[in-house]
Amino acid sequence: MTVYPLAAALFAALTVCAGVAWWRLRALQRVIRLERATVRLTEAAHHRDVEAFQRRIQAAIAEHRATELREQLLVEAEQIVTAEYARTTRHNPRKGDTP
């Protein structure tokens, strides 16, 4: 008769241990799900930030190219105006030229 209470106590202890293990496993699974969600959010934010950075860099490059083109056009326009001033007798009179 002493075996049955011992077996019942052992079964109860095993049941409690299994319950605690199950409880800890569920808690660990929740933590893992939370960590995975955090990683996904972090990766998404990183992806978003990289795309925004690339757009800013592309915009800066486009603005730089437009500035260079503007400067080149101004230099060419200045050369045309200078050549035209040099050709026009009113601005560069020579002997015998009439304006």
Order of alpha helices (4+ residues) and beta strands (2+ residues): alpha
